[in-house]
């Protein structure tokens, strides 16, 4: 620690200046002197090994090359270098595994993802996205778990048309993917009479603006450098705070003042909410921002949490999900500087040699939250205040009808796994176009229709009902709260189904709960992904499915319904065919041992993984069906005709020898008897013949 009251300025430029203690004048007013530990050398100066992606970023001229050339050549795909750069622009190259044709190779197409801070979508943009999905996509719109759109099935030749259309309709895809700040999630409820919600939604937008790439490459690529006049203007304070570089957060004279030519080591995720409302899965983010107001609803400041993240790799213990830790409290005027300080710390100290270890959560895991805070404070130029007490966190989905607080209504529409398609897609467009309303995408892949007059209610329900869109009360509680990622056939990382499989899995889960004697409306938070990256956040679910092969899943149990506790790995490679007995033997001890109104996740956490395993084993033994009757088979010394006389039957002279009794269930036994009768054989003869055919030992 610095013993004399001095202030140390640090940053990626390696220039350091020692300033005398005392008030320091700047655009931010007077700063509080901070005595914190200061590293002797910025890690950004070390000539360490860097991953291949780091080299691609450095040579790209701020995300331009070779992407600009690859987009206009004759290929249906882009190069590996451009694939990495394309992510920053908001798109992934994909291969539709079910549309490959023999001899033609991969079926290349692109997924485009938008940037929608707090999920806000204007009427104009919604209609444009709906048109694009029909004209250039696969006819569907996908709502994501980070409150954005995904448009699947776009061909390379149509990319410029699609991207430029989004831009010209007041949308953006910039920073929706890649090693930058991703879409900022925020509380979706359109409460106009609750200041905290209004502030949170504006903060989400401001943080998205603050951390958006600045070089102009996005417009060079998609608008050919055309100047585009937008009616949207960012808050002037955001621009001022971005430019401020009193404590080494910025690269001077760089097209990317915060990111520099290397951008961040990995993706960075931010969520904004109000105390108690965990509709955003706050603790799974790199940075969580909580709006603090006084009793009059006036903004005071912000609580910050940091270090969350869910992505991991199967059977690699060095990768793991992590929930964010309380970082501190900052006054309202310091938020953007605090955000920059957190980002700069990750930028300069996060690992760039191993992308699997490059997220902020690993830096905080290595350092601890106290050391991390001390370095963040250097980039801020002042100490953080103590984290303010918080109420209990609860999950909210804002489905169904609600009052905005200004005389108008909102209606939250449940969208199964976020996929808007078919007649439901047409119905939603009809309502949105007819009433000229905006919408909000929620962090749980649903859609909120806003600014609704009470007189429209009956008409809206009629339009939705005619298209088969059910009111939320008609959905099973498991279905209502479940989420799945798109997975197969488009996601290149998926090894198992998710979106297409989860509806049927939810039915089987409900059936198992009922068989175990639990209420027909027993809630259970279920999430499924096709790979371990965690896009649908299975690691905070009470029951999480994580794909690890065809029809095979790693099972995670014990998350909290309020999304404040991580689940634990419980089973490896559970095959879907074995799901029903697995679930029933799990739910029986839950039913027998739960406390009053105790949720499954809380029961699991209270009993512990070892205790649950023992209880499940006991239940499985009690639920096991009686052993099936053995099938008589030839013993290898007779002819297999069942008469015991040992006479050889006509054939190739070979008979089947079974070293273990063959047992089958009653249905299979009946089928064997019927087949044997039809062939004029005994059951023993038929069984012996089948055993020989399918690999039994010949003598």
N, C-alpha and C positions, 0 to 999 in steps of 0.2 A: 504494500500500500504506500501511497505517497504521503509522507508525514507532514510536509509543509502544505499550507492551504494554497494549492495551485490548481490550475485546470489544464489537463492534457488534451490536445486536439489530435485525433488519430483518423486515419482513413486510408483508402487504397493507394493514394498518391505517395505514401510513405513520408510526406512532409509533416513535421510536427512542430508546433510552436508552444512554448511555455508562456502562459499569460499570468500576470499577477492576480492574486485573489481579489475578490470584490465584484461589484455589479459589472456586467459586461453588456454594453449597448449593442443591440441588433434589431433586426426586423421583428423579432419575437418579444421585444421588451427585455426586461432584466432576467437573467438566468441565475439559478442557484448553483453555487460552486459545488462540485462533486469530488469527493476524495475516493477514488475507486482504483482497484488493481488494473494496471495497464500492461498489455502484452509488450514484450520487448521488440517483437517483430511481427508485422502483419502477415498471416499465412498466405495471403494472395501473392506475396513476393517469392514464395518458395518455388523452386523449379521441380515440383513433384510430378509424378506420372499423371497424365490426364486421360480420360476416356476418349474414345473415338468421337463421340458426340461433341465434346468440348472443342476438338480441332475443327469440326464442321462448322460450329457456331462462329468460331474466331475468323474463319476464312470466308464467311458468307456475305461480307459487306452489310452487316446488320440485317440478315435474313433475306437477301435478294438473290444470291447466286449459289448454285446453278439453277435455282428454282425457276427464274424467269425464262430461261432457255428451255428447260425441260417441259414447261407447260405448253409450248407451242410446237414441239416436235411431233413426229408421226406416231410415236408409241402410244399405247393405251395406258401406260404406267409412267411413273417418274423414278429417277435414280434414288439410291439409298440416301445420298446426301440430301436430296430434295425432300425425301420422306421426312427426315428429321426437321428440316426447316418448315415444311408444310404444317406441322403441328402448331407452330407459333401463330400461323395465320388462321388456325381454327379448323384444321381438317386432317383426317387420317386416310391413307391409302389402304384399301381393304381388298380381300379376295373372297368372292362369294363361293364358298366351297360346294354348294349344291347346284351351281350353274356352270361348273367346269365341264368342258366337253373333251372327248378323247382326241389327243393330238393338238389341241388348241392351247394348252397350258392354263394358267390361272385366269379367272374371270375378274379382272381388275375393275374396281369402282371406288368411289370416295364417299366418306361420311363427313358432312359439314356440321360443325357445332357453333352455336351462336353465343354471344356474350349478353346476358340479361341480368344486370345487377338486381338483387332481391326479386328476380323473376318477373319484373315488370315488362309487359308487352303492350305496345300501342295497338289500336285498332288497325291502323294502316299496315303495321308489320305483321300482325297475325294473318291478315288476308293475303299478304305477299308470300308468307311462308306456306300457307295452304295452297296457293297457286303453284309455287315452286315444287312442292312435294308431288303434285299431280303431273306437272309438265316435265320435270327433270329428275325426280326421285322415284321411290318405289310405291308412291301413292299413300304413304303413311307419314305421320309426324311423331317423333319420339320425344317425350318430355324426360329430362334427366333428373338425377338426384341432386344436381346443383342448380336447378331452376333455369335450365336453358333448353333450347331445341337441339335435336339432332335430326339431320336430314340424310337418309340413307339412300344409296343406289345412284349417286350422281356420277356420270361418266366424265372422264378427263376433258373431253371436248366441250363440255357444258360448264366447266368450273367457273370460267370468267363471267359468264352470263349470270350464274347463280350468285356468286359473291357480289358482283356489282349491283345486282338487284336488291340484295339485302342492305348494302350500304346506302343505296339511294332511297330506301324506304325506312331510313332512320334506325337501321340496325347495325350490328357489327359482329364479326367473328374474331377480331383481333385479341389474342391472348386467351382464347377459349381452351387451348391446349398448349403444350410446350413448357419450357423451363422459365416460366414467368408466373406472375399472379394469375390464377384462374378466375372463373366467374365468381364474384362475391355473392354469397348467399345472404339472405336477410329474411326477417319475419314477413310472412306473406299476407297476414290478415290486414285488410284495408280499413282499419279502425281510424276514422278521421277525427274522432273525439278523444283519442288517447295519444297525447304528444309523444310518448316514448316510441310508439310504433311508427309514427310519421318521421321522427328523427332517425330511427334505425334504418328505415328505407332510404333516406337521403344519404346517410353515412355510407351505406353499401355502395351507392352510386359514386360518392366522392372518392372512396378508397379505390374503386375500380378505375376512375379517371386518374387518380394519383399514380397508380402503378401500371397504367397502360403503356406499352412501348411507344416511343416518341420519334423514332427516326424518320418516319414517312415511308418506309419500305412497303408497308401494307398497301398504300394507295398507288405506289409505283407498280406493284405487282397486279393489282386487281382493277385499277382505273387507268393504268398506263400513265401514271403521273398527273392525270387530269385533276384540276382543282375542283373540289366539291364543296359547295356552300351548304352548310348544315344549319338548321334552325337551332340545334342544340348547342349550348355553350356551357362549359364547365364552370363551377364556382370559382371566382377569381382567387379566393383564399387557397384553393387547391393548387392553382398555378404558382402562387407565391410560395407556398410551403414546399412544393416540389423543387423550386429553384434554390431555396435556402441551403447553404452548404457550410454552415458555421462549424460543423463537427465531423466532417469527413464522410458524410453519407453519399455524396455525389462525385461523379467523375467530371472534372471541369472541362468545358469545351468539347463534350462528347455528344453525339447525336442521341445517345441513350444515357441521360444524366444519372439515373439510378442503377440501371442494369450494366452499362458498359458493353463492350464487344462480346463478353462471355455470357451475359445474362445470368441467371441463377443456376446453382448446381442441379436443381430439380424443380419440379412444380411446387407452387406455393398456394395454399388455400386459406381463405378468410371467410368468416361468418360473423354476422351482426344480429344481435337480438336484444331483448329487454329482460330484466330479471324474472326468472321463473319459467319463461317460455323457451322450451328446448325443441321447438319444431325444426330448428336448423341443424340438429346434431352438433351442437357447438363444440364439444370437446374432441371431436374427430378432426378438427382443423389445425393447420399450422398456427394460425392466430385467430382468436375469438375476441370479439368486441361486444361489451355489454353496456348499453346506454343507462346512465344513472341520472334520474331527475329528482327534484324535490317534490314536496307534497302538492305544490301548485303546478306541477308538470313542467317546470323550467329545467332546462339542461344544466347539469353541474359538471359532469365529466364521464369517464368511462373506466370500467374494470376491464382488464386484459388477461386472457389466458393464452398459453403458448405451448407448442410441442406435441399437438395431436397429429395423428395420421394412421392409416389402416393398411396400406399396401405391404405385402410380405411375399416371401417365396416359400413354397412347400419344402419341408424338411431342411430348411436352412435356419438354424436357431439364431443366427445373427440378424435376421430380419423378423419384425414383429409389429403387431398393432400397438398403438399407444394413445392414451387420452391426455389432453392438454393439462398443464399445471397452472394454478394462479400465478400471474406474473406481477401484477400491481395495478395501481389506479393512477390515471392522469387527468388533469384538468381539461376542460373542453377545448381550449385553444391549443393544447399540445398533442392532440390525437394524431394528426398527420405526421408530426415529427416522430412520435413514438412508433408509428407504423413503418416509417422509413428506417428508423433505427433497428427494428427487428429484422427487416428485410436486408439491410446492410450487413448485419451480423451474420445472417445465414449466407449471404453472398460471399463474404470474405473469409468465413471460417468453415462453411460446409464443405464436405468432401467432393472433389471433382475427379477422383481416380476410379471410384466404384459407385455407379449409379444406384445400386441397391442399398447403399449406405449414405446417400446424399440428401435425404430429406432432413428437415429441421429437427424432427423428433430424435434422430440419432445424435445430433449435436447436443441437444439438451440432455439426452440419456447419458452421454459421456461426461458432460460438464457438470450436470446438476442445474437446477433452476436458479440458484443463487449466483453462481458464476456467470450464467447466461445473462441474468438481469444486470450484473455489474458492467458487462461489456455493452449491452444495449444502452445503459445509462451514459456511457462515454459518447456514443453516437447521438444521443439526445442532448447532452450537455447539462443534464440535471437528474436528480434522483426521482425515481417513482415513489408514489405514496403507497401506503398499505392498502391491500385489496379490501374493498368494502364487503360487509356481510351480505349474503345472498339468500333468498327464500328457496324452498324446495323446487327443484327443476321437474317440469312435467312435459310430456309429449302432447302437442296439439296438432290436429290435422286440418281444421277449419273447413270441413266438408259439410254440406247441407246449407240451409239458409241462415243468414246472420245479418245483423244491422250494422251499417257502417258508422252510425252515429251522426249522420248529417241528413237523416230522413230517407236515405236510399238503402237498398239491400245489396248483399253479395250472395252468391250461390257457389259453393264448392262442389265440383263435379269429380267423382271418383273415376279415374282413368286406369284401367287394369294394366299394371306394370308400365304405365306411361305411354302406351301405344295408342295414338289416335288414328282410327282407321274405319273403313266401311261406312255404314249408314250413320254411325255416331259422329264421324268426322263431318259428314254433310250437315247433320243437324246442328252441330256446334257452329259451323260457318254461317248457317242460316240465322242463328240467334245473334252472333257477333256482328254480322253485316247488317241485319235488320235494325238492330237497336244502337249501332255505332258505339259499341262499348269496348273498353280496354279489358285485358285479362291479366292474371298473375299465375305464373307457374310455381308450384309449391316445391319444397325440398323433398317431397315424397311422391313426385311424379304425377301430381294431380293438377287441376285447373280451376281457378277461381274466376267466375264471371263477376265483374264489378259494375258499379254505377247503375244499378237496376232500380227502376221505379216499381213500387209495390203493385201497381196495376198490371205490370207485365208478368207477374208470377204464374198465373194460370196458363198463359200462352207458352211460356218457356218450358214449363213442366210437360205440356202437351207435345211440344216439338221433340223434346228429349225422349219422352215415353214412346212416341211413335217410332223412334229410331232404336228402341231397345235399351236406352241408357237408364239404368235403375237409380232410384234415389238411394242415398247412402244407407238409409235404414234397412234397405232390402239386401244389403251385402252382409255376408258372414263377417264378424269382427276380425277373424284371422285374415281374410282376404282384404279387408279395408286397410289394415296396417302393414300388410306385407309389401315387399319390394323385390324386384329382380333386375339384373342388368340385361342388356340385349343378348350377349353371349353368341352362341351359334345361330346362323352360319357365317356371320360377317366378321365378328371380332377375331382378330388373328391370335389373341392370347387365350381364347376360350378353349377348354378341353372337355367341357360338359355343357348341357343345356341349362338355361336359367329362365329367361322370359317365357319360352314356349312350354316349359315343364312345370313351373310353379303353380299355375291354377289347379292342375290335377293333384299335385302334391298337397296343396292346401285342403282339398277335399279329403284326402287320406288322413291328414293330420286331424281334421275335425272328427272323422269316423273313429280314429284311435282314441281321442279324448272321450268320446261318448261311450265307447266300449269299456273304457276304464272307469266309467261311472261319474264323469265330470259334467257340469252343466253344458247344455247345447250352445250357450253363448259365451263359454269360457274364453276370455281373450288370451292371445299368445302372439308375441311379436316375432314374425318369421321373415327371414331375408335369404336370398339365394344369389350366388354369383357363379359364373362359369370358370373362374380362375381365382387365384388368391389375391389379386390386386385390390379387391374390396370396394368396387364402385357402388354397389348397393348396400354397403356398410353392414355386412353380416356379422362383424365382430362385436357389435353392440346389441345384437338381437338376443332374444331369449332362446331362440332356436335358429342357428345359422347353417346354411348349406354352402360349402365352398368346393367347387368342382375340381377334381384332380384326375379325371379320365372319363371315358365314355360311360355314362350312367353310374358314375361313382363320385362320392362326395366325402369330404372331410366334414365332420359334424362339430359345431361349436355350441356350447350351452352356457346359460347363466347370465347373459346380459340383463340390464335393467330396463323395465318398460319405459322409464324416463330417459333412457340412453345415457346414463351416467356411470355405467360400469361395463367393463369389457367381459365378453364371454371367454370360456376356456375351451381348448381342444379336448373333445371327449372321445371321438371315434375317428379312426383313419379309414378311408376308402370304404365307406358303407355303400354297398350296391343298392340301387333303388328297388330291386326285387326283394330285398330283405328289410325294407323300410317298415312295413306294417307291424311285424312282431317286435322290432326294435322300439318303435314308438309306444306300443301298448305296454310293454314291460317297463318302460320309462314312466309312463303316465299313471300306472296303477300305484306305485309307491308315492308319487306326488299327491294323488287323491287321498291316500290313506294317511299321509304324514303332514299335509299342509296345515298351517295355522289359519285362523279365520281370515278369509279374503286374501290369503297370500298368493301372489303371482308365482308362476313357474320359475322365473329367473331368480326371484328372491328365495324361493324354497331351495333351489339348486345351490345358491351361494351360501345359505345357512347350513345345509347338510354337508356340503363339500364334495369334491369330485370323487374321493375314495368312498365316502358314505353312499353316494348315489350309485356308484358301480356295484357295491355290495347289495343294495336294495334292488337294483335292476336284475342282477343275477338271480336273486331269490324269486322275484316275480316271474322271470322268464321260465324258471324251472316249474313253477306252479301253473303257468299258462301253456306249457308244452303239451301237444296232443299225445294220446297214448301211442305206443309203438305199433306200427302197422304189422299185419300178419306176414310171416315169411312165405315166399313163393317156392314150392317144391321144384327142384331142378335136377338134372341128371348128375350123377356123381362121378362120371367118367369111367365107370366099370360096366355100366349097362348100356342099353341102346337108347335110352332117353325117352322111351315111349310110356314110361310110368308103370309098366306091369311087373317090374322087378325080376324079369326072367333073364335079363342080361343078353338077350338076343340082339345082334346088330341090325340096325335098320339100313335100308339102301341109302347110298349117298357117297360122300367122298372119304368115308372112313374116319372122319374127324368128329370128335364130340367136345363140348365145352366143359372145362373144369373150373368151378368157382371156388376160390379159396375162402370166401366169406359168404354168409347167407345173403340172398338178395331180398330186400324188403321194399315194399311199395305201399302207397296209401290205398284206401278202399276204391277210389275212382279208377286208379290205374289198374287195380286187380280186376275190376269189372270189365275194363277195356281189353285186358289180356284174355279173359275168359271168352269174350265175344269174338275176338280175333282168332283164338284157337279153334273155336267151334266152326267158324266160317272156313277155316283151312283144313278141317278134319284132323286136328291135332289136339293133344292134351296141352294144358297150360305149361307143364314141365318141358314138353318138346319145343313149344314156341319160345319159352324163356331161354332155353339152351341155344336155340338157333339165333336169337337176338344177341345173346352174349357173345357167340362166335362172331357174328357180323360186326359188332361194335368193339371188338378188341379183346375178348376173353382169351385165355391161353388154350391153344390147341394141343391135343395129345394123340 
